[in-house]
Structures are given as C-alpha cells and as structure tokens.
Amino acid sequence: MDEARPLWATPLQFVFACISYAVGLGNVWRFPYLCQMYGGGSFLVPYIIMLAVEGMPLLYLELAVGQRMRQGSIGAWRTISPYLSGVGVASVVVSFFLSMYYNVINAWAFWYLFHSFQDPLPWSVCPLNGNRTGYDEECEKASSTQYFWYRKTLNISPSIQESGAVQWEPALCLILAWLLVYLCILRGTESTGKVVYFTALLPYCVLMIYLVRGLTLHGATNGLAYMFTPKMEQLANPKAWINAATQIFFSLGLGFGSLIAFASYNEPSNDCQKHTVIVSIINSSTSIFASVVTFSIYGFKATFNYESCLNKVILLLTNSFDLEDGFLTVSNLEEVKSYLASAYPSKYSEVFPQIKNCSLESELETAVQGTGLAFIVYTEAIKNMEVSQLWSVLYFFMLLMLGIGSMLGNTAAILTPLTDSKVISSYLPKEAISGLVCLVNCAIGLVFTMEAGNYWFDIFNDYAATLSLLLIVLVETVAVCYLYGLRRFESDLKAMTGHALNWYWKAMWGGVSPLLIISLFVFYLSDYIITGTLQYQAWDASQGQLVTKDYPPYALAIIGLLVASSTMCIPLGALGTFIVRHLKRGDTASVA
Amino acid sequence: MLWLLFFLVTAIHAELCQPDAENAFKVRLSLRTALGDKAYAWDTNEEYLFKAMVAFSMRRVPNREATEISHVLLCNVTQRVSFWFVVTDPSRNHTLPAVEVQSAIRMNRNRINNAFFLNDQTLEFLRIPSTLAPPTDPSVPIWIIIFGVVFCIVIVATMLLILSGIRQRRRENKGPSEMEDTEDKWENTITIENGIPCDPLDMKGGHVNDAFVTEDERLTPL
C-alpha cells in the first residue's frame, strides 16, 4: 500500500543517527555539573542504576514502536489506538518548540568559531575605554570572557521587559545555522544518513584530542581529584537520584518523536534490542568521558586563577611595603604576612581589607552549567592555553557538530509525520516541506537574537520540554503496555525481528518505568508549586554580574502557554477522535 | 664654606624631592619579574641613565630645551626598587609643573621603557597613566570574511542538491512513459536483412515447416 519507504543505507547509519541525536550538548555541559553537585564519583551509582532501569527500557520501547509501525510519531500512535493521535501531535509540538530555540546555540557556536581566527582571541582582552587610559568599565568589573559573551555576543538588556532590537550579527549566524540544517535534511534519509557519519564521529575525535591536551595541562589533576573523590553521603540525598533520572531521561531524547522517526526508516527485521543497548551505553560513556575532559579543564582554570590571585596578593604586599622584588614567593607568603603584621601593624591593617583569601577549593566549587559553561568557563580556560586559536576552533567545531546532530533528530521528528501525511505530501515535494519548516523556525528564532533574547531562550530551555515530555512518555508506556497490550506487542516484535522479548523489558515497561516517571512528574510539579513565583538571572552591566529578578506576568503567561499547548494535545486528541466517532456512529445509525 | 654650600644645596634639593612633594612622581620597577635571571642590579649608574631619559623627555617639550640631567632629582630609593623624582627649572629653586612632566613622560614612554628593557607594567610611573595600544582593527572584521565563505559554500551545495533532485524527479516522470513507447516499437519492427523481411518464427504463431512433411503416410506399414 505504500511505495517503498526510504530506508537507511546500512544499519550503521541508523545507529550513528541515534548516537548523533542522543549525544548532544547536554552530555558536555549538564552531566559534569550534576556530577560535581551530587557527590562526584558517587553520582555514577544512581546514574548507572537509572540507565538500566529507565533509560534502556524506554529507549527500546520507542525504537520498537517506530520500527513496527513504520510511520512518524502521529501515524504510529494513531495505529496503536485512534484515541492516541494527540500523543503524536504533542510530540511534534514539543519538537517544534525545541528546534526553534536549539538552533540558536548553533548560531552562537558559529559566532565564536568565526571569531576564533584572530590573534589575540577577542574574548581574551578587554576593549579600551574612551580616552585609552584603561579598559572598558563593564569589562573590568566582570571578566573579559563574560564581557564578550554578554556584551559582544548577546548585547543583553538588563531585564526581560526591555526587548531591544534584533542584533544583526547573531541573526546572520542563525540564518546560516538553519541553512546548514536544511542542507543536511534536504533529501531525507539519503542526505541525513551521510551527514551523521560526521556528526557522530567528529566530536569523539575532538574529545580525544582535548582529553590528551587536558590531562597534560598544569593543574588538571586538581580538578580530576575534586570530581572523582566520591562523597558517599550524597547517595542519601533524594535530589541526586531525581537528577540522575532526569538526566538519563532528557539525555536520550525520549518523547520527542525523533527516535520513532529514525526507527521508522529501518528494515523490519532490524535487531533494535542490540541497537538500544549500544546507543544508551555509548551515550552514557560519552557523558562520563566528556566530564573527565571538562574537569581537567576546570582544574587548569581553577589552578590558574588561584595562582593569579596569589600573585596579586604578593604584588600588593610588595608594593605597599616596598619589599624587594622577587622576595615574596608563594612558599614564604604566610610567614612574611605574619611578620609584616607584627612589624608594621598600622600599615598592615590598612592593606589587610584588600588582601583576598585565595583558595583553590572555592575556585573549584564554582559549578556552572549550560551556556555559561560552554561559552564562558571553557573560553576562559582556552585563552590561557598555548596556540589558543587552534583549541578554540576545535572546541567550537565540536559544539557545532553536537548541536547539528541533535537538530537533525529534532527536524526529523517534525518532518516525518508531515511527509507521511498523504494530504501534504501530495501537494508539496519533501524539499519544499523541509524548506518551509526551516523558514518558519528561523523566522521565529529571530526573537532569540534580540537584546532580551537570552532570557526568552532560558524560558524555552527550562519549560518548553520538561513537564510535557514526562507526560508524553508516561502515556506512551501505559498505552503500549495496557491499551495495545503487552502480549500483542510482544508477538509483533517476535514476528518482526525473530527474537523473543526478554522478561526484563516486560517487567520494566509494565511496572518500574511508569512508576519512575510518575514520581519524577510529581516531583517537578511540587517543585514548581513550592517555589511560587518563577525567577530568572539577569545581567547587570553596572555591577558586572548576574542578579535575580522576577518574571513579569506576561512571561509567566507564555510559560503556561508553552506547557499547556503540548500537554493539552493529548486529551484534546482523544476527545476529538471520540467526537468524530460518535458523529459517524450517529450518521450510520440515522442512515440505517 | 664649600661644605656649607654643599649642605645647603643638598638641603634644598632634599626639600624639593620628597615623597608626596608637590610635582613629585613615584616610580616603581620590577626588574626580577621582567627579566628573571638576567635582571641587572639597580645602582647609581642606572639612576644616571634614568635621569638622562627624563631630561631627554623634558627637552622635547617646547620651552624646556635647556633641561639638564642635574635638574632631575631622585630620592628615597628603596629595595623594591622604587623612588621619587622631580624635575627642577634651571634656577633649581622650583619644580616644573606636574602636568608638563606628565605629558612629556607619556609621549616618550616607549623609549624610556626600552632603555631599561622593561614595559608599562614593570616600569610604573604612579599617577602617570600610560596610553594603551589600541587593538588593530582591520577594515573588514575577519569574522565576516569567514562567515561569507561558509555561507556561499552552504548555498551552493544546497542549490546543487535541489537542482539534482528536480532533475531526478523529471527523469522519473519521463521514465515510465518512455518505457511504454519502446515496448510498442518492438512489436511493430520487422527486421530486414538484405532487403528480405525475415519473419522470426515465434512472432507469427506457428508455421509448419514443409521440408519435413512429405507425405501423409510417414508410418511404415506393418
């Protein structure tokens, strides 16, 4: 009944597509943060347990559904039960929101990549002030890397209410990012299948290079020791377990419909169980690998800052007391300080307030996640390395590959249902559909290039996908197990692949995973309700640091709209199908 | 008498050059930080060179071409190395205004630094801000050039893919109709060799080959 569905040229392309989609920026900038916050080496325990109990079963479920139904998310769920067409629509809506804001990260990566070809790197020096006697004030108060991010890249406004104008430089980079994505998805699996070889493999090459470089940096061992020393008491902290579950859940990209889309282009006899295990293990190992690299870079940066701090104290004391240059070193600093305190008490008490207490621990404890880690902390470390242009280019190229890989999955989740639908694909060829989707996303994405754009980005990042995905995956699991029937699904899989379904998967799908998701959902809801008003971090240019502010009411309304528009699709879809059926039954009854 | 004069002169000089005196500037050198092992010792010869450089800077100011080395006074040299200096006028009774000294030093800062193998950070004149070198801005920012290159490559590749896709679809649309034409042609062609039409046996149903059928009776009588 359907003319040949495009297939992956080899199963390897499918595995690479899944890896390239799952291994994204979250592995690089969220997992190291969680590791640091929740006990270093001991965080691996809840992480691996959640991987086995939640990650692998849910991934297998999505891949199996996609491979069995051989349609995108809307069609697949409609086949399972007509009342579930809302689930597919919800997945597409969430993917749409995600692709809107996610490509802005690629635009920023392009911006930094293009600026890496200069000597010195533009974020390593502060620009001069008006009369060229000193540096720009904002840059002095913050640091040069923060200044470059907040002022030169984002040109951020002090609050979300002041939207400002669209910045043409990031807008150009965003247009380029969308053109690149369009180029990759233009021909469907034919073009995507070739691109994923690059987007899956190149980040690993760069990570390997960075691993070698990172481990040989001065002070890297400080960071690694700090990260891997397990703090066993964190195992008792429920937040550690919840965050491990959340990280696994979002890292694999479940619920967006991308995995269903990818699996729908598979041969029916493909062994998706083997691929599930491979993809999930590679995803988690990449997270751990990336955090080793991140922590050696952290250690280098912390040691560098600690030593500069000490040097500043030494310079201050040398200048105030006119000591011989070179007399004060790191080793004799404490003795000399006590000697000076006793010998010149009045002068010492004048100078004392300016002497900072330099501590390596406090430098290491500054845990950062998200765009702050990628664009501020890493660039700070890179600017202190030798041949910093090379390292910068490699790093941002890797970020770009990771981001584009995830975008391919996101757009596949939107396009596969559209191209599957007979109505749309009869009017437009698939190049035109892809082009339209990219154009619409790009136009809306220009909102994120305005001066207040980063604040809207944070809204989308925090709220567009989190609650909705949990609900979607919960409904998916319950639907397959109880609505469609676990035995029926099991016999379908056996007929399709030839292998029997292991009892482990059945136990997980039936009981453990849905319970886990429900508890995550309850936790998130209670968290939102308890914290009351939502707040955000705004950049204050006069102080050179972030300050916390409340969201204005219209921003809160938009957050509510984001969450509601995807979650409401599920009940609305069921209701719509019910009404249509009722009307049809009413018609046939009246005819007869 | 001479000793008295000497003491008087040094006393006056001492008064002119004092820490925080009017028109006096503090200088701070960080030799070991700048030069490490190759740091030279700061002695009176180096001080003489310093005085010479300051005098040279003042001589380049209009109206001050008569400044001599002896007009530059140094005092309070510490181990740091740091000291104060003033520049007096030819009468040696007054010090030159701070503003003039400041602008003179600013204009010749580079040469003073180079004379001592130091830079703005390691040879500091407190209260004389150094003019920072502005970053060299090329006329077209570099990032736009690279952006332009990548942009053009992506556009060209996209165009190629779209065009080849359109061409492929046109070929597919023509393909099925072309296939039907050739099949009809095969049925209607008659092969002609040497002007004589050859009728392949299987095209015209069945033909009895007369050469093999001679008489009715082929069966041998019993």
Interface residues (C-beta under 8 A of the other chain):
Chain A: F110 W111 F114 H115 F117 Q118 V125 P127 L128 R132 T133 G134 Y135 L172 C173 L176 L179 L180 Y182 L183 L186 R187 S191 T318 N319 D322 L323 E324 D325 G326 P429 E431
Chain B: R28 L29 S30 L31 R32 T33 A39 T78 Q79 R80 V81 S82 P129 S130 T131 L132 P134 P135 I142 W143 I144 I146 F147 V150 F151 V154 I155 A157 T158 L161 I162 G165 R169
